[in-house]
Amino acid sequence: MTDAAPLRLGTRRSALAQAQSGQVAKALEKVSGRRVELVPITSEGDTNRASLSEIGGQGVFATALRDALRRGECDLLVHSLKDLPTTVPEGLVIAATPARADSRDVAVTRDGTALHELKSGSAIGTGSPRRIAQVHVRNPRLRTVDLRGNVDSRLQRVATGELDAVILAAAGLSRLDGDPLGELKAESLGLAEWPTAPGQGALAVETTTDAPDDLMAALAALDDEATRIAVTAERAVLAGLDSGCQAPMAAHAVLEGGDLRVRAVVYAPQDGWRIGIDVTETLRPAHVEAEASAEEYIHANGSGNGADSADGADPIAAAREIGLSVAHRLLERGAADLLPRP
């Protein structure tokens, strides 16, 4: 390590936030050669125990951190990307999206009973409108209970029998130290039938647009392009629907070779009705012989998603256009009738 002043990484105070921030800190120390210290910050989402649907959901975990960054109390932030609004405030930039962890949800029960096999009236804890709708699709006999709190408190409510199951992000469980499940059992919910929130499983490392060049370079070394392309498409679907983070919708994208597959679903809150789209587009190099170089562009492969072909566009811009096009098609199919308005 150098003798330079340590980098200050702002993070929420929860055990999960500090665990994932600590992982980023270690990686940043390795590439920068500087010590990184965590700066715990309390957000509204950590202190207000009201339902996320009542206090605004997305942004309640980020605002206090971003204010601290602007005031110079820290040099960078680590967020769960799914908690961030799709618009980045002026003066800030998401400088890195490290390689994504497991983006699936899991259903945690005491004995491993699958969600679709739980008996009628079983209580399932979740405060997410998307997850509530998906529970009713998977097993209409179940009832959902609004749930807030950290991972440990949620798991405890299952262990004590207060709840029969909780729905959690697999990535969060994997990032916590030790064995958070203990004697509890987790059922992984496949993305084909249970897609998750835009950006789920990914982290966002944010700093100011005028951050020092050496910090920007170090953060760039942490960036995973495949993750950034996928989450850009997912977040563009959410932005294109223009309904806010509490919309009962899911979007998941994956880059395989040169192909970007995007699956998105908008759910009715209770009755099991849903509208979905599954498209694959090709991101591949256009060889420019005159300049002996290649640039990325969108090549429509006949899936009919309406994305404009964009010779010379970078893959991030192409991914965003694909996501916006998916949102447009969902709206054409009637998704607006299922979505709450912001």
C-alpha positions in Angstrom: 0.0 0.0 0.0 1.1 3.6 -0.7 1.3 6.3 1.9 -1.4 8.3 0.1 -4.5 9.1 2.1 -7.0 6.3 2.2 -10.0 6.3 -0.1 -13.3 6.8 1.7 -16.1 4.5 0.6 -19.6 5.6 1.7 -22.0 2.7 2.5 -25.2 2.1 4.3 -25.0 0.7 7.8 -26.7 -2.6 7.3 -24.6 -5.8 7.6 -25.3 -6.6 3.9 -24.4 -3.2 2.7 -21.1 -3.2 4.6 -20.3 -6.8 3.5 -20.7 -6.0 -0.2 -18.9 -2.6 0.2 -16.1 -4.4 2.0 -15.7 -6.7 -1.0 -15.5 -3.7 -3.3 -13.0 -2.1 -1.0 -10.7 -5.1 -1.1 -10.8 -5.2 -4.9 -10.2 -1.4 -5.1 -7.2 -1.6 -2.7 -5.7 -4.3 -5.0 -6.0 -2.2 -8.2 -5.2 1.2 -6.7 -2.5 0.4 -4.1 -4.3 2.6 -1.6 -6.1 1.7 1.6 -9.9 2.0 1.5 -11.9 2.8 4.6 -15.7 2.4 5.0 -17.7 5.4 5.9 -21.1 4.3 7.3 -24.1 6.5 6.4 -27.7 6.2 7.5 -30.3 6.5 4.8 -34.0 7.1 5.0 -34.7 3.5 4.0 -32.7 2.3 7.0 -34.7 4.4 9.6 -38.2 4.6 8.1 -40.0 1.3 8.8 -43.0 2.2 6.6 -43.6 0.1 3.5 -41.4 0.9 0.6 -44.5 1.5 -1.5 -45.4 4.3 0.9 -42.1 6.1 1.2 -41.1 5.9 -2.4 -39.1 2.8 -2.8 -36.2 3.5 -5.2 -34.0 6.3 -4.1 -34.7 6.1 -0.3 -31.5 4.1 0.1 -29.4 6.4 -2.1 -30.2 10.0 -1.4 -28.3 10.3 1.9 -25.3 8.6 0.5 -25.3 10.8 -2.6 -25.6 13.9 -0.4 -22.6 12.8 1.6 -20.6 12.3 -1.6 -21.5 15.7 -2.8 -20.4 17.2 0.5 -17.0 15.6 0.2 -17.5 13.3 3.2 -16.5 10.3 1.0 -14.8 9.7 -2.3 -17.1 7.0 -3.7 -20.2 5.0 -2.9 -21.3 1.4 -3.3 -25.0 0.7 -4.0 -27.1 -2.3 -4.8 -28.0 -1.3 -8.4 -31.6 -2.4 -8.1 -32.0 0.3 -5.4 -30.9 3.2 -7.7 -33.3 5.4 -9.7 -32.6 5.0 -13.5 -31.6 8.7 -13.8 -28.1 9.5 -12.4 -28.0 13.0 -10.9 -25.9 15.7 -12.5 -22.3 15.6 -11.3 -22.3 11.9 -10.4 -21.4 8.9 -12.5 -21.6 5.1 -12.1 -17.9 4.5 -12.7 -18.0 0.7 -12.3 -20.4 -2.2 -12.3 -18.4 -5.2 -11.0 -19.2 -8.7 -12.2 -22.7 -9.6 -11.2 -23.6 -12.1 -8.6 -26.5 -14.5 -8.7 -29.5 -12.5 -9.9 -32.2 -15.0 -8.8 -34.6 -14.7 -5.9 -34.9 -17.5 -3.4 -37.8 -18.6 -1.2 -36.6 -19.5 2.3 -38.7 -21.9 4.4 -38.1 -24.0 7.5 -38.3 -27.4 5.8 -37.6 -26.8 2.1 -41.2 -27.1 0.9 -41.3 -25.5 -2.6 -43.3 -22.3 -2.9 -45.9 -23.9 -5.2 -46.5 -26.7 -2.7 -47.1 -24.6 0.4 -50.5 -25.1 1.9 -53.4 -22.6 1.4 -53.1 -19.5 3.6 -49.3 -19.8 4.2 -47.8 -16.4 5.0 -45.1 -15.3 2.6 -43.0 -12.2 3.6 -42.1 -9.6 1.0 -42.7 -5.9 0.5 -42.0 -5.9 -3.2 -44.9 -5.5 -5.5 -43.2 -7.6 -8.1 -42.6 -10.4 -5.7 -46.1 -10.2 -4.4 -47.5 -10.6 -7.9 -45.1 -13.5 -8.6 -46.1 -15.3 -5.5 -49.8 -15.1 -6.6 -48.8 -16.4 -10.0 -46.8 -19.3 -8.5 -49.3 -20.3 -5.9 -52.6 -18.3 -5.7 -53.5 -19.9 -2.4 -50.8 -18.1 -0.5 -51.1 -14.8 1.3 -48.4 -12.2 1.4 -47.2 -10.1 4.4 -45.5 -6.8 4.0 -41.9 -7.1 5.2 -39.1 -4.7 6.0 -35.9 -5.1 8.0 -32.5 -6.6 7.5 -31.8 -10.1 6.2 -31.3 -11.6 9.7 -34.6 -10.2 11.0 -36.5 -11.5 8.0 -35.0 -15.0 8.4 -35.8 -15.0 12.1 -39.5 -14.5 11.4 -39.4 -17.7 9.4 -37.4 -19.6 12.0 -39.9 -18.6 14.7 -42.9 -19.6 12.7 -44.3 -16.1 12.3 -43.9 -16.5 8.6 -43.9 -19.6 6.4 -41.5 -18.2 3.9 -39.7 -15.1 2.8 -38.5 -14.1 -0.6 -35.0 -12.7 -0.7 -32.3 -12.0 -3.3 -29.8 -14.8 -3.7 -26.9 -12.3 -4.1 -27.6 -10.8 -0.7 -27.4 -14.1 1.1 -24.2 -15.1 -0.8 -22.4 -11.8 0.2 -23.1 -12.1 3.9 -20.4 -13.6 6.1 -21.0 -17.1 7.6 -24.1 -19.1 7.1 -27.1 -16.7 7.3 -29.6 -19.5 6.6 -28.6 -21.8 9.5 -31.2 -24.6 9.6 -33.5 -22.8 7.1 -33.8 -24.0 3.5 -33.7 -22.0 0.3 -35.4 -22.7 -3.0 -33.8 -21.0 -6.0 -36.4 -19.5 -8.3 -35.4 -19.8 -11.9 -35.2 -16.7 -14.0 -37.2 -18.1 -16.8 -40.4 -18.2 -14.7 -39.4 -15.8 -12.0 -37.4 -12.9 -13.5 -36.1 -10.4 -11.1 -35.7 -6.6 -10.6 -33.6 -4.6 -13.1 -30.0 -4.7 -11.8 -30.6 -7.3 -9.2 -27.4 -9.1 -8.2 -25.2 -6.2 -9.5 -23.4 -3.4 -7.6 -22.9 0.1 -8.7 -19.8 2.0 -7.7 -20.6 5.8 -7.9 -18.3 8.8 -7.7 -18.3 12.4 -8.9 -17.7 13.3 -12.5 -14.7 15.4 -11.4 -13.1 12.6 -9.4 -9.3 12.4 -9.8 -8.0 10.5 -12.8 -6.3 7.9 -10.7 -9.5 7.0 -8.9 -11.4 6.8 -12.2 -8.8 4.5 -13.6 -8.9 2.3 -10.6 -12.7 2.0 -10.7 -12.6 1.3 -14.5 -10.5 -1.7 -13.7 -13.3 -3.1 -11.5 -15.9 -2.7 -14.3 -17.3 -5.8 -16.0 -18.5 -5.0 -19.5 -20.9 -7.9 -19.8 -22.6 -6.9 -16.5 -22.8 -3.3 -17.5 -24.4 -4.2 -20.9 -27.0 -6.4 -19.3 -28.0 -4.0 -16.5 -28.1 -1.1 -18.9 -30.7 -3.0 -21.0 -32.7 -3.9 -17.9 -32.7 -0.4 -16.4 -33.7 1.0 -19.8 -36.8 -1.2 -19.7 -37.7 0.3 -16.4 -37.0 3.8 -17.6 -39.1 3.3 -20.7 -42.1 2.1 -18.7 -41.9 5.4 -16.7 -43.7 4.0 -13.7 -41.2 4.1 -10.9 -39.5 1.4 -8.9 -42.6 0.1 -7.2 -44.0 -1.1 -10.5 -44.7 -4.9 -10.4 -42.3 -5.6 -13.2 -39.2 -7.6 -13.9 -36.4 -7.4 -16.4 -33.4 -9.7 -16.9 -30.8 -9.6 -19.6 -27.8 -11.8 -20.3 -25.0 -11.4 -22.8 -24.0 -14.7 -24.3 -21.2 -14.4 -26.9 -22.5 -11.5 -29.1 -26.2 -12.0 -28.3 -28.1 -10.0 -25.8 -31.3 -11.7 -24.5 -33.8 -9.6 -22.6 -36.8 -11.0 -20.8 -39.3 -8.5 -19.3 -42.6 -9.0 -17.6 -45.2 -6.6 -16.2 -47.6 -8.1 -13.6 -51.1 -7.3 -12.5 -50.9 -6.9 -8.7 -53.2 -9.7 -7.6 -55.0 -11.7 -10.3 -52.1 -13.4 -12.0 -52.4 -11.5 -15.3 -49.1 -10.6 -16.9 -47.6 -9.3 -20.1 -44.2 -10.4 -21.1 -41.6 -10.2 -23.9 -38.5 -12.3 -24.6 -36.2 -11.0 -27.3 -32.7 -11.7 -28.5 -30.6 -9.1 -30.3 -27.0 -9.4 -31.6 -24.3 -7.0 -30.6 -21.4 -7.6 -32.9 -18.5 -5.8 -34.6 -19.0 -3.9 -37.8 -15.7 -4.1 -39.7 -14.7 -0.8 -41.1 -12.1 -1.6 -43.7 -11.1 1.9 -44.5 -10.0 2.5 -40.9 -9.0 -1.1 -40.2 -11.0 -1.1 -37.0 -14.3 -2.5 -35.6 -17.0 -0.9 -33.6 -20.0 -2.4 -31.9 -23.5 -2.0 -33.4 -27.0 -3.4 -33.1 -28.0 -5.9 -35.7 -31.7 -6.7 -35.7 -32.1 -10.5 -36.0 -35.7 -10.6 -37.1 -37.2 -10.7 -33.6 -39.2 -7.7 -34.5 -38.4 -5.7 -31.4 -38.1 -2.4 -33.3 -34.6 -1.5 -32.2 -32.9 0.8 -34.6 -29.8 -0.5 -36.2 -27.0 1.7 -35.2 -23.7 1.3 -37.0 -20.8 2.6 -35.0 -22.8 2.8 -31.7 -21.1 1.5 -28.6 -22.5 -1.6 -27.0 -23.8 0.2 -23.9 -25.8 2.6 -26.1 -27.0 -0.3 -28.1 -28.1 -2.1 -25.0 -30.1 0.9 -23.8 -31.9 1.2 -27.2 -32.8 -2.5 -27.0 -34.2 -2.0 -23.5 -36.2 1.1 -24.5 -37.6 -0.8 -27.4 -38.7 -3.7 -25.1 -40.5 -1.2 -22.9 -42.2 0.3 -25.9 -43.5 -3.1 -27.0 -44.7 -3.9 -23.5 -46.7 -0.6 -23.5 -48.1 -1.4 -27.0 -49.4 -4.7 -25.6 -51.2 -3.0 -22.8 -48.7 -2.9 -19.9 -49.7 0.6 -19.1 -53.0 -0.7 -17.8 -51.1 -2.8 -15.2 -48.7 -0.2 -14.0 -49.1 2.4 -11.3 -48.2 5.9 -12.4 -45.4 7.8 -10.6 
